[in-house]
């Protein structure tokens, strides 16, 4: 079994629960079969129980049945009973071989028998120190040891994880989070800080290697930062909390991520009401130079299709919006004004939206929505170009969870400001930054590069 499949196995109960809760189900569910003289291998016994909800879900889905909460609970109970039954079958065998104890531990985990899962995984680890199953077993040990406040056992498992392979940033994040949370419940905030710093480190490692998992990445970074900030505040280290969130804002520019930038800014303002949001952008040389994701679109309205890389040397304003968004409409006059004032000086405004399948409460086909967008543009006298996508890819690439969100990109391809709202102060700050960036000359090096491209 590969590492990703092993990791999924450890957490499968939670994952399939989410899948089932999002589905419509209703039917009479079969009873779990008696084991009898079941000679199946340990892995087969686990996969039988592990896949039970998935199999039942497929049956319900094929029948297109409506949701039934009673059946949902009954089906989950059947899986738990099957896991218990298969665990008893495996436990009754006189000798364990190979990975039997590992799969026994997973069966107990699926059956919500934490003590038995912990004991089985500890027994497995006595003779199995390396490999993906051993690392997964350590994750289970940490889970149930922290639940019972046996923190020395959990600490030892995490230390063992650090010196064996393979190591996954997400697994390290989860184990350190469990420890930090356990110490937080015990009001041992010096230990919260120790482990929360490791959580944030793991989250950053995950961000560097999982660039396509935008929302999970941002969620991990933000949760670890909040946990660490709480630890800092409880140990009278407020300045460290401020510095940590300030660095997270800088990271948000590098990724880029509008959501991470917004949440980091909110937390900074909570920590320090006098916090100067503009200070980050004052030292231009210190700003990160991101690898800007290209815009993916199916339609361009009053704008020739273009790549951001082709716009180097111009100032770009990427405005994420939607026709149904009231705050977005509030920004239209300013966007129009900026376009009129700076278009001839090299400002390119791109209004990024996507097909939502509706407008003014009416359902629309993509073709009808495109017509609506063109009419909407004329009706609101918007002079800049629209970019229309048919998926969430642009939102994902730029970490956009709320609109309006606007990215100001200078002539060197550096993000100089992110606006995440339509308040007067926010719009004024964006306007001020646009003016500042427009007044900056093209650097000699980049001017030469731009000329070479031509």
Helices and strands as residue ranges (DSSP letters): H 3-10, H 12-21, H 42-50, H 52-63, H 69-91, H 100-110, H 114-127, H 132-147, H 151-162, H 169-185, H 189-209, H 214-234, H 238-255, H 258-271, G 279-281, G 284-286, E 299-301, G 308-311, E 315-320, H 326-330, H 332-342, G 343-345, E 347-354, E 358-359, E 362-363, H 366-379, E 385-389, H 393-397, E 405-409, E 415-419, H 424-439, H 444-453
